[in-house]
């Protein structure tokens, strides 16, 4: 199978960089349906621009390329060990080319393998079938939405929804709760794969497998088809909206399977995926490994542009921030302000925050902007290039952020999904602000990086290192200010009320 490795590299590249047509269509509907000029509409416009940029430049749609998960069918007699070796080789090569971010971290030592390989990564599921071709499906599901997966054990008491029993009404409550609890941290509008029943482990696997279905298909089980349609209608009344900014489109797909369960157990397993729903597949000649057919997409069909406008339309009301920032300048910002950052910033996420709780930072952070980001980086000679640089979920830094603001004089924090009460109090106390960038818009933000000045704490690996960047017109929205206001808290409260209304309807 001389062509197998190159076929797999092409599958990985296209999955990472080119959103499938069914997801594009769903996002196009979201663009059309959202209230014009709202914050959710602004977010969707940036998302659409990013989708176009990723396809045109073959750059990762989102910098978090997740845990690559392959579902592979092979004819009887095909050597699956050979196919597995080819998959692993393709993963390493795609990582080297900057199509995947090195995401495989040793759970005991914290060391990043650097090539996306370990004994258990990537994830590969093999199954034999009686057809004469090999089928390979791939899904790239990032950590932000992976963290919003959720599993319910019925009966249960659900926040704002009350008792969920062991029936379809109880299942529906669980699924609606899953949409609500993700808020902006899962990069809404999202898509759900759901399994009703099975055991804990297989239920999650079956839920994730539902994400291999097309968003526009119809469930062959009429009971589940009806439930999927009801979920789509009711979930979009909750009001989470794009990026959790509030809005009319919170969900672009819901796919449900039912599996027999034990008498003592009734699980509802939910796999939450973000708008950057990266899933493709191919059929391969079992003799040569060459691609004979693409799944989900027709490469002969031209890729239609998503963006309704070029880039992010400026209004003239944007606030330009030039670090180092003063407390006075930051305290003049309020929730809803759109800012353009021009100058230096530093990235810092989980490992950097934990490090700074015990050690001084490697640079002076007074007046600085700290970006919760794990970029995709390529080194060409001695110079690093940013290949993808969207925000990561900020809530993971909630245990650290307020204290780090106090110690080091940081004036602005950028991320996605917002932060909690502890950070909000820290912003108010220290005279700092939280800026929400658009989750998944990795190409959009990479284009705003003019230079890479250097890198610190590289021992943590590329995603977790502290990168020193120069940016121009980096766009973000103030969602938590130094006056105690939080858009995220407001949306969560409003959507909780909407959820309660759905429960009583």
Secondary structure, 3 states (H helix, E strand, C coil): CCCHHHHHHHHHHHHHHCCCHHHHHHHHHHHHHCCCCCHHHHHHHHHHHHHHHHHHHCCCCCCCCCCCEEEEEEECCCCHHHHHHHHHHHHHHHHHCCCCCCCCECCCCCCECCCCCCCCCCEEEEEEECCCEEEEEEEECCHHHHCCCEEEECCEEECCCEEECCCHHHHHHHHHHHHHHHCCCCCCCEEEEEEEECCHHHHHHHHHHHHHCCCCCCCCCHHHHHHHHHHHHHHCCCCCCHHHCCCCCCEEEEEEEEECCCCCCCEEEEEEECCCCEEEEEEEECCCCCEEEEECCCCCCCCCCCCCCCCCCCCCCCEEECCCCCHHHHHCCCCCCEEEEEEEEEECCHHHHHHHCCCCCCCCCCCCEEECCCCEEEEECCEEEEEECCCCEHHHHCCCHHHHHHHHCCCEEEEECCCCHHHHHHHHHHCCEEEECCCCCHHHHHCCEEEEEEEECHHHCCCCCEEEEEEEEEEEEEEECCCCCEHHHHHHHHHHHHHHHHHHC
